[in-house]
Amino acid sequence: MDNNVKVLVITGDGVNCERETARAFELCGATSTIKHVNDLDEERNILENFDILALPGGFSFGDELGSGKVFSLKLE
């Protein structure tokens, strides 16, 4: 991977593996930045600074019915 590639790794309530995801990209030569999902609202143009958007796994907002929907609404 080209070392000029910039990766934005999203974290938030219930999301885990964000550090491992960032490290995996770094091992491939990319530069990784971890940001909370709420930062996307505060910094509207943040995605323009990155080449890749990574959404790590985990149980968003706990392992409850509809938790994925809640997380996706934050990404709207």
PDB file of N, CA, C, O and CB in Angstrom:
ATOM      1  N   MET A   1       0.851  -1.174   0.000  1.00  0.00           N
ATOM      2  CA  MET A   1       0.000   0.000   0.000  1.00  0.00           C
ATOM      3  C   MET A   1       0.898   1.238   0.000  1.00  0.00           C
ATOM      4  O   MET A   1       1.919   1.273   0.687  1.00  0.00           O
ATOM      5  CB  MET A   1      -0.969  -0.003   1.228  1.00  0.00           C
ATOM      6  N   ASP A   2       0.520   2.222  -0.752  1.00  0.00           N
ATOM      7  CA  ASP A   2       1.254   3.484  -0.829  1.00  0.00           C
ATOM      8  C   ASP A   2       1.222   4.182   0.532  1.00  0.00           C
ATOM      9  O   ASP A   2       0.163   4.269   1.152  1.00  0.00           O
ATOM     10  CB  ASP A   2       0.656   4.403  -1.930  1.00  0.00           C
ATOM     11  N   ASN A   3       2.373   4.681   1.005  1.00  0.00           N
ATOM     12  CA  ASN A   3       2.399   5.310   2.323  1.00  0.00           C
ATOM     13  C   ASN A   3       1.707   6.663   2.355  1.00  0.00           C
ATOM     14  O   ASN A   3       1.639   7.287   3.414  1.00  0.00           O
ATOM     15  CB  ASN A   3       3.817   5.467   2.780  1.00  0.00           C
ATOM     16  N   ASN A   4       1.196   7.131   1.234  1.00  0.00           N
ATOM     17  CA  ASN A   4       0.419   8.370   1.218  1.00  0.00           C
ATOM     18  C   ASN A   4      -1.065   8.125   1.461  1.00  0.00           C
ATOM     19  O   ASN A   4      -1.852   9.070   1.527  1.00  0.00           O
ATOM     20  CB  ASN A   4       0.607   9.082  -0.105  1.00  0.00           C
ATOM     21  N   VAL A   5      -1.447   6.854   1.595  1.00  0.00           N
ATOM     22  CA  VAL A   5      -2.851   6.513   1.827  1.00  0.00           C
ATOM     23  C   VAL A   5      -3.207   6.844   3.265  1.00  0.00           C
ATOM     24  O   VAL A   5      -2.508   6.446   4.197  1.00  0.00           O
ATOM     25  CB  VAL A   5      -3.127   5.012   1.522  1.00  0.00           C
ATOM     26  N   LYS A   6      -4.310   7.583   3.437  1.00  0.00           N
ATOM     27  CA  LYS A   6      -4.774   7.987   4.762  1.00  0.00           C
ATOM     28  C   LYS A   6      -6.084   7.275   5.064  1.00  0.00           C
ATOM     29  O   LYS A   6      -7.015   7.288   4.259  1.00  0.00           O
ATOM     30  CB  LYS A   6      -4.950   9.531   4.850  1.00  0.00           C
ATOM     31  N   VAL A   7      -6.139   6.655   6.235  1.00  0.00           N
ATOM     32  CA  VAL A   7      -7.302   5.865   6.644  1.00  0.00           C
ATOM     33  C   VAL A   7      -7.952   6.511   7.860  1.00  0.00           C
ATOM     34  O   VAL A   7      -7.275   6.850   8.831  1.00  0.00           O
ATOM     35  CB  VAL A   7      -6.899   4.398   6.955  1.00  0.00           C
ATOM     36  N   LEU A   8      -9.267   6.678   7.797  1.00  0.00           N
ATOM     37  CA  LEU A   8     -10.047   7.146   8.937  1.00  0.00           C
ATOM     38  C   LEU A   8     -10.775   5.938   9.516  1.00  0.00           C
ATOM     39  O   LEU A   8     -11.608   5.320   8.853  1.00  0.00           O
ATOM     40  CB  LEU A   8     -11.058   8.286   8.524  1.00  0.00           C
ATOM     41  N   VAL A   9     -10.449   5.616  10.756  1.00  0.00           N
ATOM     42  CA  VAL A   9     -11.074   4.491  11.456  1.00  0.00           C
ATOM     43  C   VAL A   9     -12.078   5.074  12.447  1.00  0.00           C
ATOM     44  O   VAL A   9     -11.723   5.884  13.303  1.00  0.00           O
ATOM     45  CB  VAL A   9      -9.998   3.585  12.188  1.00  0.00           C
ATOM     46  N   ILE A  10     -13.323   4.655  12.319  1.00  0.00           N
ATOM     47  CA  ILE A  10     -14.397   5.176  13.172  1.00  0.00           C
ATOM     48  C   ILE A  10     -14.543   4.336  14.431  1.00  0.00           C
ATOM     49  O   ILE A  10     -14.511   3.106  14.378  1.00  0.00           O
ATOM     50  CB  ILE A  10     -15.729   5.210  12.405  1.00  0.00           C
ATOM     51  N   THR A  11     -14.702   5.008  15.559  1.00  0.00           N
ATOM     52  CA  THR A  11     -14.988   4.343  16.815  1.00  0.00           C
ATOM     53  C   THR A  11     -16.263   4.947  17.405  1.00  0.00           C
ATOM     54  O   THR A  11     -16.760   5.955  16.903  1.00  0.00           O
ATOM     55  CB  THR A  11     -13.790   4.474  17.805  1.00  0.00           C
ATOM     56  N   GLY A  12     -16.779   4.352  18.439  1.00  0.00           N
ATOM     57  CA  GLY A  12     -17.998   4.841  19.082  1.00  0.00           C
ATOM     58  C   GLY A  12     -18.446   3.848  20.131  1.00  0.00           C
ATOM     59  O   GLY A  12     -17.768   2.852  20.385  1.00  0.00           O
ATOM     60  N   ASP A  13     -19.573   4.114  20.733  1.00  0.00           N
ATOM     61  CA  ASP A  13     -20.110   3.245  21.778  1.00  0.00           C
ATOM     62  C   ASP A  13     -20.303   1.831  21.236  1.00  0.00           C
ATOM     63  O   ASP A  13     -21.019   1.619  20.257  1.00  0.00           O
ATOM     64  CB  ASP A  13     -21.447   3.804  22.320  1.00  0.00           C
ATOM     65  N   GLY A  14     -19.659   0.878  21.883  1.00  0.00           N
ATOM     66  CA  GLY A  14     -19.829  -0.513  21.512  1.00  0.00           C
ATOM     67  C   GLY A  14     -18.937  -0.989  20.382  1.00  0.00           C
ATOM     68  O   GLY A  14     -18.850  -2.192  20.137  1.00  0.00           O
ATOM     69  N   VAL A  15     -18.279  -0.086  19.692  1.00  0.00           N
ATOM     70  CA  VAL A  15     -17.371  -0.484  18.614  1.00  0.00           C
ATOM     71  C   VAL A  15     -16.061  -0.911  19.256  1.00  0.00           C
ATOM     72  O   VAL A  15     -15.541  -0.236  20.146  1.00  0.00           O
ATOM     73  CB  VAL A  15     -17.147   0.683  17.576  1.00  0.00           C
ATOM     74  N   ASN A  16     -15.537  -2.033  18.797  1.00  0.00           N
ATOM     75  CA  ASN A  16     -14.229  -2.424  19.300  1.00  0.00           C
ATOM     76  C   ASN A  16     -13.325  -2.773  18.127  1.00  0.00           C
ATOM     77  O   ASN A  16     -13.779  -2.775  16.983  1.00  0.00           O
ATOM     78  CB  ASN A  16     -14.344  -3.618  20.282  1.00  0.00           C
ATOM     79  N   CYS A  17     -12.121  -3.054  18.373  1.00  0.00           N
ATOM     80  CA  CYS A  17     -11.115  -3.388  17.372  1.00  0.00           C
ATOM     81  C   CYS A  17     -10.657  -2.182  16.552  1.00  0.00           C
ATOM     82  O   CYS A  17     -10.037  -2.359  15.504  1.00  0.00           O
ATOM     83  CB  CYS A  17     -11.654  -4.443  16.449  1.00  0.00           C
ATOM     84  N   GLU A  18     -10.949  -0.962  17.007  1.00  0.00           N
ATOM     85  CA  GLU A  18     -10.506   0.194  16.231  1.00  0.00           C
ATOM     86  C   GLU A  18      -8.985   0.316  16.230  1.00  0.00           C
ATOM     87  O   GLU A  18      -8.399   0.691  15.214  1.00  0.00           O
ATOM     88  CB  GLU A  18     -11.131   1.471  16.785  1.00  0.00           C
ATOM     89  N   ARG A  19      -8.342   0.007  17.347  1.00  0.00           N
ATOM     90  CA  ARG A  19      -6.872   0.081  17.389  1.00  0.00           C
ATOM     91  C   ARG A  19      -6.241  -0.999  16.517  1.00  0.00           C
ATOM     92  O   ARG A  19      -5.254  -0.752  15.824  1.00  0.00           O
ATOM     93  CB  ARG A  19      -6.366  -0.054  18.837  1.00  0.00           C
ATOM     94  N   GLU A  20      -6.822  -2.204  16.558  1.00  0.00           N
ATOM     95  CA  GLU A  20      -6.305  -3.288  15.733  1.00  0.00           C
ATOM     96  C   GLU A  20      -6.498  -2.994  14.251  1.00  0.00           C
ATOM     97  O   GLU A  20      -5.631  -3.305  13.434  1.00  0.00           O
ATOM     98  CB  GLU A  20      -6.985  -4.602  16.100  1.00  0.00           C
ATOM     99  N   THR A  21      -7.639  -2.393  13.904  1.00  0.00           N
ATOM    100  CA  THR A  21      -7.912  -2.036  12.511  1.00  0.00           C
ATOM    101  C   THR A  21      -6.919  -0.981  12.029  1.00  0.00           C
ATOM    102  O   THR A  21      -6.359  -1.094  10.939  1.00  0.00           O
ATOM    103  CB  THR A  21      -9.360  -1.522  12.355  1.00  0.00           C
ATOM    104  N   ALA A  22      -6.710   0.042  12.853  1.00  0.00           N
ATOM    105  CA  ALA A  22      -5.750   1.094  12.499  1.00  0.00           C
ATOM    106  C   ALA A  22      -4.358   0.506  12.331  1.00  0.00           C
ATOM    107  O   ALA A  22      -3.646   0.853  11.388  1.00  0.00           O
ATOM    108  CB  ALA A  22      -5.733   2.202  13.571  1.00  0.00           C
ATOM    109  N   ARG A  23      -3.970  -0.370  13.226  1.00  0.00           N
ATOM    110  CA  ARG A  23      -2.637  -0.983  13.162  1.00  0.00           C
ATOM    111  C   ARG A  23      -2.477  -1.838  11.906  1.00  0.00           C
ATOM    112  O   ARG A  23      -1.409  -1.835  11.292  1.00  0.00           O
ATOM    113  CB  ARG A  23      -2.382  -1.839  14.412  1.00  0.00           C
ATOM    114  N   ALA A  24      -3.521  -2.570  11.515  1.00  0.00           N
ATOM    115  CA  ALA A  24      -3.453  -3.398  10.307  1.00  0.00           C
ATOM    116  C   ALA A  24      -3.181  -2.536   9.081  1.00  0.00           C
ATOM    117  O   ALA A  24      -2.373  -2.906   8.229  1.00  0.00           O
ATOM    118  CB  ALA A  24      -4.760  -4.193  10.119  1.00  0.00           C
ATOM    119  N   PHE A  25      -3.848  -1.394   8.986  1.00  0.00           N
ATOM    120  CA  PHE A  25      -3.589  -0.476   7.873  1.00  0.00           C
ATOM    121  C   PHE A  25      -2.169   0.075   7.937  1.00  0.00           C
ATOM    122  O   PHE A  25      -1.508   0.215   6.907  1.00  0.00           O
ATOM    123  CB  PHE A  25      -4.602   0.679   7.883  1.00  0.00           C
ATOM    124  N   GLU A  26      -1.699   0.386   9.141  1.00  0.00           N
ATOM    125  CA  GLU A  26      -0.341   0.909   9.289  1.00  0.00           C
ATOM    126  C   GLU A  26       0.701  -0.124   8.886  1.00  0.00           C
ATOM    127  O   GLU A  26       1.730   0.228   8.309  1.00  0.00           O
ATOM    128  CB  GLU A  26      -0.100   1.355  10.728  1.00  0.00           C
ATOM    129  N   LEU A  27       0.448  -1.394   9.183  1.00  0.00           N
ATOM    130  CA  LEU A  27       1.363  -2.458   8.784  1.00  0.00           C
ATOM    131  C   LEU A  27       1.445  -2.585   7.260  1.00  0.00           C
ATOM    132  O   LEU A  27       2.424  -3.105   6.725  1.00  0.00           O
ATOM    133  CB  LEU A  27       0.924  -3.788   9.399  1.00  0.00           C
ATOM    134  N   CYS A  28       0.415  -2.109   6.576  1.00  0.00           N
ATOM    135  CA  CYS A  28       0.406  -2.100   5.109  1.00  0.00           C
ATOM    136  C   CYS A  28       1.008  -0.817   4.552  1.00  0.00           C
ATOM    137  O   CYS A  28       1.118  -0.660   3.336  1.00  0.00           O
ATOM    138  CB  CYS A  28      -1.017  -2.272   4.586  1.00  0.00           C
ATOM    139  N   GLY A  29       1.397   0.103   5.435  1.00  0.00           N
ATOM    140  CA  GLY A  29       2.048   1.325   4.996  1.00  0.00           C
ATOM    141  C   GLY A  29       1.182   2.566   4.989  1.00  0.00           C
ATOM    142  O   GLY A  29       1.648   3.633   4.590  1.00  0.00           O
ATOM    143  N   ALA A  30      -0.059   2.460   5.417  1.00  0.00           N
ATOM    144  CA  ALA A  30      -0.961   3.620   5.435  1.00  0.00           C
ATOM    145  C   ALA A  30      -0.786   4.408   6.735  1.00  0.00           C
ATOM    146  O   ALA A  30      -0.146   3.943   7.678  1.00  0.00           O
ATOM    147  CB  ALA A  30      -2.438   3.169   5.274  1.00  0.00           C
ATOM    148  N   THR A  31      -1.358   5.587   6.763  1.00  0.00           N
ATOM    149  CA  THR A  31      -1.432   6.407   7.970  1.00  0.00           C
ATOM    150  C   THR A  31      -2.862   6.335   8.474  1.00  0.00           C
ATOM    151  O   THR A  31      -3.800   6.626   7.732  1.00  0.00           O
ATOM    152  CB  THR A  31      -0.993   7.896   7.697  1.00  0.00           C
ATOM    153  N   SER A  32      -3.036   5.947   9.736  1.00  0.00           N
ATOM    154  CA  SER A  32      -4.378   5.770  10.300  1.00  0.00           C
ATOM    155  C   SER A  32      -4.688   6.828  11.346  1.00  0.00           C
ATOM    156  O   SER A  32      -3.817   7.241  12.112  1.00  0.00           O
ATOM    157  CB  SER A  32      -4.516   4.381  10.914  1.00  0.00           C
ATOM    158  N   THR A  33      -5.936   7.257  11.363  1.00  0.00           N
ATOM    159  CA  THR A  33      -6.445   8.175  12.372  1.00  0.00           C
ATOM    160  C   THR A  33      -7.734   7.587  12.913  1.00  0.00           C
ATOM    161  O   THR A  33      -8.604   7.181  12.143  1.00  0.00           O
ATOM    162  CB  THR A  33      -6.672   9.611  11.787  1.00  0.00           C
ATOM    163  N   ILE A  34      -7.867   7.539  14.229  1.00  0.00           N
ATOM    164  CA  ILE A  34      -9.088   7.037  14.866  1.00  0.00           C
ATOM    165  C   ILE A  34      -9.896   8.237  15.336  1.00  0.00           C
ATOM    166  O   ILE A  34      -9.382   9.105  16.042  1.00  0.00           O
ATOM    167  CB  ILE A  34      -8.762   6.068  16.064  1.00  0.00           C
ATOM    168  N   LYS A  35     -11.158   8.280  14.940  1.00  0.00           N
ATOM    169  CA  LYS A  35     -12.064   9.365  15.353  1.00  0.00           C
ATOM    170  C   LYS A  35     -13.378   8.759  15.828  1.00  0.00           C
ATOM    171  O   LYS A  35     -13.808   7.715  15.337  1.00  0.00           O
ATOM    172  CB  LYS A  35     -12.313  10.374  14.180  1.00  0.00           C
ATOM    173  N   HIS A  36     -14.005   9.424  16.782  1.00  0.00           N
ATOM    174  CA  HIS A  36     -15.325   9.014  17.266  1.00  0.00           C
ATOM    175  C   HIS A  36     -16.376   9.370  16.217  1.00  0.00           C
ATOM    176  O   HIS A  36     -16.233  10.359  15.498  1.00  0.00           O
ATOM    177  CB  HIS A  36     -15.657   9.693  18.633  1.00  0.00           C
ATOM    178  N   VAL A  37     -17.412   8.575  16.134  1.00  0.00           N
ATOM    179  CA  VAL A  37     -18.471   8.809  15.155  1.00  0.00           C
ATOM    180  C   VAL A  37     -19.072  10.206  15.308  1.00  0.00           C
ATOM    181  O   VAL A  37     -19.493  10.799  14.315  1.00  0.00           O
ATOM    182  CB  VAL A  37     -19.566   7.749  15.297  1.00  0.00           C
ATOM    183  N   ASN A  38     -19.121  10.742  16.523  1.00  0.00           N
ATOM    184  CA  ASN A  38     -19.666  12.083  16.741  1.00  0.00           C
ATOM    185  C   ASN A  38     -18.817  13.169  16.085  1.00  0.00           C
ATOM    186  O   ASN A  38     -19.316  14.253  15.783  1.00  0.00           O
ATOM    187  CB  ASN A  38     -19.784  12.359  18.229  1.00  0.00           C
ATOM    188  N   ASP A  39     -17.536  12.879  15.864  1.00  0.00           N
ATOM    189  CA  ASP A  39     -16.660  13.854  15.209  1.00  0.00           C
ATOM    190  C   ASP A  39     -17.085  14.102  13.763  1.00  0.00           C
ATOM    191  O   ASP A  39     -16.780  15.154  13.201  1.00  0.00           O
ATOM    192  CB  ASP A  39     -15.206  13.372  15.251  1.00  0.00           C
ATOM    193  N   LEU A  40     -17.779  13.153  13.163  1.00  0.00           N
ATOM    194  CA  LEU A  40     -18.240  13.333  11.785  1.00  0.00           C
ATOM    195  C   LEU A  40     -19.248  14.473  11.699  1.00  0.00           C
ATOM    196  O   LEU A  40     -19.300  15.186  10.696  1.00  0.00           O
ATOM    197  CB  LEU A  40     -18.864  12.032  11.249  1.00  0.00           C
ATOM    198  N   ASP A  41     -20.046  14.647  12.749  1.00  0.00           N
ATOM    199  CA  ASP A  41     -21.003  15.763  12.785  1.00  0.00           C
ATOM    200  C   ASP A  41     -20.287  17.095  12.989  1.00  0.00           C
ATOM    201  O   ASP A  41     -20.631  18.100  12.367  1.00  0.00           O
ATOM    202  CB  ASP A  41     -22.037  15.548  13.905  1.00  0.00           C
ATOM    203  N   GLU A  42     -19.298  17.086  13.858  1.00  0.00           N
ATOM    204  CA  GLU A  42     -18.596  18.317  14.213  1.00  0.00           C
ATOM    205  C   GLU A  42     -17.653  18.788  13.111  1.00  0.00           C
ATOM    206  O   GLU A  42     -17.443  19.988  12.933  1.00  0.00           O
ATOM    207  CB  GLU A  42     -17.820  18.116  15.496  1.00  0.00           C
ATOM    208  N   GLU A  43     -17.090  17.842  12.380  1.00  0.00           N
ATOM    209  CA  GLU A  43     -16.146  18.164  11.311  1.00  0.00           C
ATOM    210  C   GLU A  43     -16.736  17.668   9.989  1.00  0.00           C
ATOM    211  O   GLU A  43     -16.338  16.616   9.490  1.00  0.00           O
ATOM    212  CB  GLU A  43     -14.733  17.520  11.581  1.00  0.00           C
ATOM    213  N   ARG A  44     -17.660  18.401   9.436  1.00  0.00           N
ATOM    214  CA  ARG A  44     -18.442  17.979   8.269  1.00  0.00           C
ATOM    215  C   ARG A  44     -17.611  17.557   7.064  1.00  0.00           C
ATOM    216  O   ARG A  44     -18.028  16.667   6.324  1.00  0.00           O
ATOM    217  CB  ARG A  44     -19.345  19.080   7.860  1.00  0.00           C
ATOM    218  N   ASN A  45     -16.466  18.156   6.846  1.00  0.00           N
ATOM    219  CA  ASN A  45     -15.653  17.855   5.664  1.00  0.00           C
ATOM    220  C   ASN A  45     -14.497  16.908   5.969  1.00  0.00           C
ATOM    221  O   ASN A  45     -13.572  16.780   5.167  1.00  0.00           O
ATOM    222  CB  ASN A  45     -15.110  19.136   5.074  1.00  0.00           C
ATOM    223  N   ILE A  46     -14.545  16.250   7.112  1.00  0.00           N
ATOM    224  CA  ILE A  46     -13.428  15.415   7.540  1.00  0.00           C
ATOM    225  C   ILE A  46     -13.117  14.296   6.536  1.00  0.00           C
ATOM    226  O   ILE A  46     -11.952  13.950   6.342  1.00  0.00           O
ATOM    227  CB  ILE A  46     -13.728  14.815   8.903  1.00  0.00           C
ATOM    228  N   LEU A  47     -14.131  13.738   5.908  1.00  0.00           N
ATOM    229  CA  LEU A  47     -13.912  12.620   4.990  1.00  0.00           C
ATOM    230  C   LEU A  47     -13.075  13.009   3.780  1.00  0.00           C
ATOM    231  O   LEU A  47     -12.438  12.154   3.164  1.00  0.00           O
ATOM    232  CB  LEU A  47     -15.239  12.068   4.528  1.00  0.00           C
ATOM    233  N   GLU A  48     -13.070  14.280   3.438  1.00  0.00           N
ATOM    234  CA  GLU A  48     -12.288  14.747   2.294  1.00  0.00           C
ATOM    235  C   GLU A  48     -10.784  14.589   2.519  1.00  0.00           C
ATOM    236  O   GLU A  48     -10.010  14.612   1.562  1.00  0.00           O
ATOM    237  CB  GLU A  48     -12.613  16.204   2.004  1.00  0.00           C
ATOM    238  N   ASN A  49     -10.370  14.430   3.765  1.00  0.00           N
ATOM    239  CA  ASN A  49      -8.952  14.314   4.099  1.00  0.00           C
ATOM    240  C   ASN A  49      -8.444  12.875   4.085  1.00  0.00           C
ATOM    241  O   ASN A  49      -7.266  12.633   4.349  1.00  0.00           O
ATOM    242  CB  ASN A  49      -8.703  14.916   5.450  1.00  0.00           C
ATOM    243  N   PHE A  50      -9.326  11.913   3.777  1.00  0.00           N
ATOM    244  CA  PHE A  50      -8.955  10.504   3.855  1.00  0.00           C
ATOM    245  C   PHE A  50      -9.287   9.775   2.557  1.00  0.00           C
ATOM    246  O   PHE A  50     -10.178  10.162   1.802  1.00  0.00           O
ATOM    247  CB  PHE A  50      -9.663   9.832   5.031  1.00  0.00           C
ATOM    248  N   ASP A  51      -8.529   8.700   2.334  1.00  0.00           N
ATOM    249  CA  ASP A  51      -8.737   7.861   1.157  1.00  0.00           C
ATOM    250  C   ASP A  51      -9.634   6.667   1.467  1.00  0.00           C
ATOM    251  O   ASP A  51     -10.344   6.167   0.594  1.00  0.00           O
ATOM    252  CB  ASP A  51      -7.400   7.378   0.615  1.00  0.00           C
ATOM    253  N   ILE A  52      -9.595   6.217   2.724  1.00  0.00           N
ATOM    254  CA  ILE A  52     -10.345   5.026   3.138  1.00  0.00           C
ATOM    255  C   ILE A  52     -11.098   5.341   4.423  1.00  0.00           C
ATOM    256  O   ILE A  52     -10.559   5.979   5.328  1.00  0.00           O
ATOM    257  CB  ILE A  52      -9.396   3.799   3.339  1.00  0.00           C
ATOM    258  N   LEU A  53     -12.348   4.890   4.495  1.00  0.00           N
ATOM    259  CA  LEU A  53     -13.153   4.959   5.718  1.00  0.00           C
ATOM    260  C   LEU A  53     -13.330   3.531   6.212  1.00  0.00           C
ATOM    261  O   LEU A  53     -13.901   2.697   5.508  1.00  0.00           O
ATOM    262  CB  LEU A  53     -14.552   5.664   5.467  1.00  0.00           C
ATOM    263  N   ALA A  54     -12.842   3.239   7.423  1.00  0.00           N
ATOM    264  CA  ALA A  54     -12.931   1.895   7.993  1.00  0.00           C
ATOM    265  C   ALA A  54     -13.903   1.885   9.163  1.00  0.00           C
ATOM    266  O   ALA A  54     -13.816   2.716  10.066  1.00  0.00           O
ATOM    267  CB  ALA A  54     -11.542   1.399   8.445  1.00  0.00           C
ATOM    268  N   LEU A  55     -14.830   0.934   9.134  1.00  0.00           N
ATOM    269  CA  LEU A  55     -15.804   0.759  10.207  1.00  0.00           C
ATOM    270  C   LEU A  55     -15.520  -0.576  10.892  1.00  0.00           C
ATOM    271  O   LEU A  55     -15.939  -1.620  10.390  1.00  0.00           O
ATOM    272  CB  LEU A  55     -17.277   0.816   9.659  1.00  0.00           C
ATOM    273  N   PRO A  56     -14.818  -0.568  12.029  1.00  0.00           N
ATOM    274  CA  PRO A  56     -14.480  -1.810  12.716  1.00  0.00           C
ATOM    275  C   PRO A  56     -15.722  -2.509  13.257  1.00  0.00           C
ATOM    276  O   PRO A  56     -16.809  -1.933  13.303  1.00  0.00           O
ATOM    277  CB  PRO A  56     -13.505  -1.535  13.851  1.00  0.00           C
ATOM    278  N   GLY A  57     -15.540  -3.737  13.657  1.00  0.00           N
ATOM    279  CA  GLY A  57     -16.651  -4.523  14.199  1.00  0.00           C
ATOM    280  C   GLY A  57     -16.909  -4.220  15.659  1.00  0.00           C
ATOM    281  O   GLY A  57     -16.319  -3.316  16.251  1.00  0.00           O
ATOM    282  N   GLY A  58     -17.800  -4.997  16.207  1.00  0.00           N
ATOM    283  CA  GLY A  58     -18.167  -4.842  17.609  1.00  0.00           C
ATOM    284  C   GLY A  58     -19.672  -4.836  17.730  1.00  0.00           C
ATOM    285  O   GLY A  58     -20.389  -5.124  16.772  1.00  0.00           O
ATOM    286  N   PHE A  59     -20.132  -4.511  18.888  1.00  0.00           N
ATOM    287  CA  PHE A  59     -21.567  -4.418  19.141  1.00  0.00           C
ATOM    288  C   PHE A  59     -21.901  -2.950  19.353  1.00  0.00           C
ATOM    289  O   PHE A  59     -21.729  -2.410  20.445  1.00  0.00           O
ATOM    290  CB  PHE A  59     -21.997  -5.286  20.380  1.00  0.00           C
ATOM    291  N   SER A  60     -22.374  -2.325  18.307  1.00  0.00           N
ATOM    292  CA  SER A  60     -22.682  -0.910  18.378  1.00  0.00           C
ATOM    293  C   SER A  60     -23.797  -0.651  19.379  1.00  0.00           C
ATOM    294  O   SER A  60     -24.891  -1.203  19.261  1.00  0.00           O
ATOM    295  CB  SER A  60     -23.069  -0.379  17.004  1.00  0.00           C
ATOM    296  N   PHE A  61     -23.512   0.188  20.360  1.00  0.00           N
ATOM    297  CA  PHE A  61     -24.482   0.570  21.396  1.00  0.00           C
ATOM    298  C   PHE A  61     -24.982  -0.647  22.168  1.00  0.00           C
ATOM    299  O   PHE A  61     -26.137  -0.677  22.591  1.00  0.00           O
ATOM    300  CB  PHE A  61     -25.669   1.310  20.768  1.00  0.00           C
ATOM    301  N   GLY A  62     -24.135  -1.641  22.353  1.00  0.00           N
ATOM    302  CA  GLY A  62     -24.510  -2.846  23.080  1.00  0.00           C
ATOM    303  C   GLY A  62     -25.110  -3.871  22.143  1.00  0.00           C
ATOM    304  O   GLY A  62     -25.444  -3.553  21.002  1.00  0.00           O
ATOM    305  N   ASP A  63     -25.246  -5.067  22.604  1.00  0.00           N
ATOM    306  CA  ASP A  63     -25.772  -6.150  21.784  1.00  0.00           C
ATOM    307  C   ASP A  63     -27.291  -6.208  21.927  1.00  0.00           C
ATOM    308  O   ASP A  63     -27.832  -7.131  22.536  1.00  0.00           O
ATOM    309  CB  ASP A  63     -25.132  -7.503  22.182  1.00  0.00           C
ATOM    310  N   GLU A  64     -27.964  -5.222  21.365  1.00  0.00           N
ATOM    311  CA  GLU A  64     -29.408  -5.137  21.503  1.00  0.00           C
ATOM    312  C   GLU A  64     -30.058  -4.977  20.144  1.00  0.00           C
ATOM    313  O   GLU A  64     -29.435  -4.499  19.197  1.00  0.00           O
ATOM    314  CB  GLU A  64     -29.797  -3.978  22.418  1.00  0.00           C
ATOM    315  N   LEU A  65     -31.291  -5.374  20.058  1.00  0.00           N
ATOM    316  CA  LEU A  65     -32.044  -5.276  18.813  1.00  0.00           C
ATOM    317  C   LEU A  65     -32.055  -3.836  18.311  1.00  0.00           C
ATOM    318  O   LEU A  65     -32.420  -2.922  19.050  1.00  0.00           O
ATOM    319  CB  LEU A  65     -33.484  -5.787  19.008  1.00  0.00           C
ATOM    320  N   GLY A  66     -31.659  -3.633  17.067  1.00  0.00           N
ATOM    321  CA  GLY A  66     -31.686  -2.309  16.474  1.00  0.00           C
ATOM    322  C   GLY A  66     -30.424  -1.495  16.685  1.00  0.00           C
ATOM    323  O   GLY A  66     -30.359  -0.343  16.256  1.00  0.00           O
ATOM    324  N   SER A  67     -29.416  -2.067  17.340  1.00  0.00           N
ATOM    325  CA  SER A  67     -28.210  -1.282  17.632  1.00  0.00           C
ATOM    326  C   SER A  67     -27.489  -0.855  16.367  1.00  0.00           C
ATOM    327  O   SER A  67     -26.952   0.252  16.309  1.00  0.00           O
ATOM    328  CB  SER A  67     -27.264  -2.081  18.512  1.00  0.00           C
ATOM    329  N   GLY A  68     -27.465  -1.706  15.358  1.00  0.00           N
ATOM    330  CA  GLY A  68     -26.839  -1.342  14.093  1.00  0.00           C
ATOM    331  C   GLY A  68     -27.543  -0.181  13.424  1.00  0.00           C
ATOM    332  O   GLY A  68     -26.909   0.666  12.794  1.00  0.00           O
ATOM    333  N   LYS A  69     -28.857  -0.146  13.563  1.00  0.00           N
ATOM    334  CA  LYS A  69     -29.632   0.958  12.984  1.00  0.00           C
ATOM    335  C   LYS A  69     -29.289   2.283  13.673  1.00  0.00           C
ATOM    336  O   LYS A  69     -29.150   3.313  13.015  1.00  0.00           O
ATOM    337  CB  LYS A  69     -31.148   0.674  13.102  1.00  0.00           C
ATOM    338  N   VAL A  70     -29.155   2.246  14.989  1.00  0.00           N
ATOM    339  CA  VAL A  70     -28.792   3.458  15.725  1.00  0.00           C
ATOM    340  C   VAL A  70     -27.446   3.988  15.239  1.00  0.00           C
ATOM    341  O   VAL A  70     -27.285   5.187  15.013  1.00  0.00           O
ATOM    342  CB  VAL A  70     -28.743   3.179  17.245  1.00  0.00           C
ATOM    343  N   PHE A  71     -26.476   3.076  15.080  1.00  0.00           N
ATOM    344  CA  PHE A  71     -25.151   3.489  14.611  1.00  0.00           C
ATOM    345  C   PHE A  71     -25.235   4.050  13.190  1.00  0.00           C
ATOM    346  O   PHE A  71     -24.588   5.051  12.879  1.00  0.00           O
ATOM    347  CB  PHE A  71     -24.164   2.299  14.658  1.00  0.00           C
ATOM    348  N   SER A  72     -26.022   3.417  12.338  1.00  0.00           N
ATOM    349  CA  SER A  72     -26.126   3.889  10.957  1.00  0.00           C
ATOM    350  C   SER A  72     -26.785   5.270  10.900  1.00  0.00           C
ATOM    351  O   SER A  72     -26.437   6.076  10.037  1.00  0.00           O
ATOM    352  CB  SER A  72     -26.924   2.885  10.105  1.00  0.00           C
ATOM    353  N   LEU A  73     -27.711   5.554  11.783  1.00  0.00           N
ATOM    354  CA  LEU A  73     -28.335   6.866  11.819  1.00  0.00           C
ATOM    355  C   LEU A  73     -27.319   7.945  12.201  1.00  0.00           C
ATOM    356  O   LEU A  73     -27.409   9.081  11.736  1.00  0.00           O
ATOM    357  CB  LEU A  73     -29.508   6.867  12.804  1.00  0.00           C
ATOM    358  N   LYS A  74     -26.357   7.586  13.045  1.00  0.00           N
ATOM    359  CA  LYS A  74     -25.295   8.543  13.390  1.00  0.00           C
ATOM    360  C   LYS A  74     -24.424   8.838  12.187  1.00  0.00           C
ATOM    361  O   LYS A  74     -23.829   9.913  12.101  1.00  0.00           O
ATOM    362  CB  LYS A  74     -24.433   8.007  14.539  1.00  0.00           C
ATOM    363  N   LEU A  75     -24.339   7.890  11.248  1.00  0.00           N
ATOM    364  CA  LEU A  75     -23.499   8.075  10.065  1.00  0.00           C
ATOM    365  C   LEU A  75     -24.215   8.822   8.945  1.00  0.00           C
ATOM    366  O   LEU A  75     -23.573   9.219   7.972  1.00  0.00           O
ATOM    367  CB  LEU A  75     -23.029   6.735   9.557  1.00  0.00           C
ATOM    368  N   GLU A  76     -25.514   9.021   9.055  1.00  0.00           N
ATOM    369  CA  GLU A  76     -26.289   9.705   7.996  1.00  0.00           C
ATOM    370  C   GLU A  76     -25.820  11.108   7.771  1.00  0.00           C
ATOM    371  O   GLU A  76     -26.365  11.812   6.921  1.00  0.00           O
ATOM    372  CB  GLU A  76     -27.760   9.726   8.336  1.00  0.00           C
TER     373      GLU A  76
END
